[in-house]
């Protein structure tokens, strides 16, 4: 078993160590009168927040320490992501230790109607921080869904205008759409590099970049991506992270399923330390966040509604788009196997697992399903499954 | 070619010595707290039994829960691959394996001796040797007798709890309600069989299925499992050592040292 050597681009260090700098940046912005919006899901369009002159930071919790705090208020059997997020909010105001410095900085949380656990938790969250819930149509296909979502986005635009005191203009929206599309195109370029036989960046590093996507300011993230792409493109493909031999028998893995917010990297670590190479993530911390662009030639609000409603999340029904997407990504990134990653008690993705498994089996692509939480108690058990999966793929 | 496989399980440690593809000796012992000592002692006993000197051994291969802590082994391999190789050696026609060990149950789909799919129980003891151990205690029956006792039952009690701890209290409550010992034993084993059968159907095993691991020694489980699945299962004469055997054979096939 060869231990995976992390790729060492300077920009990666910058991205990984950007947390404190970002907190200072947000504090400065607040002093200057800027409003800070916290979001917990990809369905909330950044473009509208930015067009209103606010900044945003994603509040999804990936750390285990806040889970037990949340369990004082929430049932144990909901997913660790929600418990971690909620625990961080509660911990921020009511005890000496702050779990996450972002929570204290936000003027408003913009939540969304996705899974049951989330939407009910938002009702409790409102006691701690102003919370606005964006409603989503649950059946995403067809013009009625886009029409409904457009209405919701218009309401949301009004809320942002009220919060910031700024009018959201068509020109401003168009500018933000072009800017966000630029980020998406940069991410496409970075992911294209991973299609190589010997990708210049490890999956674990890539996940850490993606985790910072919504923590860093849009401009800083874009700048970091540009330098990272330059660094990665200049590196000789066969000389990265050790010799070519080291890569020879590394099965190419796709992770598909639940998001992996900052702090939650247990499974990718196990996969890459036990011989796998993650080449693509079909998740909210992966392709789902940037895959589709917003149409720059349409009315901006309609274009936003059309793009965002397409995100293939398991809270939607049916969610066949996700299945098609997984199969397409598996081909594009030439994966040898898929790890279907779900969080314990995440009913949406856990139920959808069956459809994902069937689709992959029919396509002849091996799949390993892992259901876990943020604790370390199952590291050995997961390690065994991953070992066996790697042996099966070799 | 002399190769040794060591299966360092959560409950027992198994060592198998293979000479030119044939089992020359084996040793089974409780793992206890110290995985490494159990492995070392098992290895040495197997050598002594076969009259082989350490220096003549070509390779040592570890598998099982403690596989990565057996420092004197040349290489480690997962239990999934090891059991598959071991069982395939004994039954080349096999295309499915049920392995119930101390803390894991594994269902493996096999094609031409290669793993094509597998499923393991959640991080919970339901349907494993641990479940039997705890519930046998609640029933005050030695674990070895639980299976034969269950076979006497004409009317198995219904055990609905999947959780080991709750099943234990369910047993106590059935005792309090005056149920017969054999009926409770049968109920427990039936509940394991049901649990395992669900996993077997998920993986899609239909025929030529082998049943291995420590729990396969329990005749009662085999009978109930066969009834539940409506197939007959191959159980090797010594079902506990297929993992260690497979690890030894893995070494032979890889020629790694």
Interface residues (C-beta under 8 A of the other chain):
Chain A: X1 X366 X371 X377 X378 X380 X381 X384 X385 X387 X388 X391 X392
Chain B: X65 X76 X77 X78 X79 X80 X81 X104 X114 X115 X116 X117 X118 X120 X122 X123
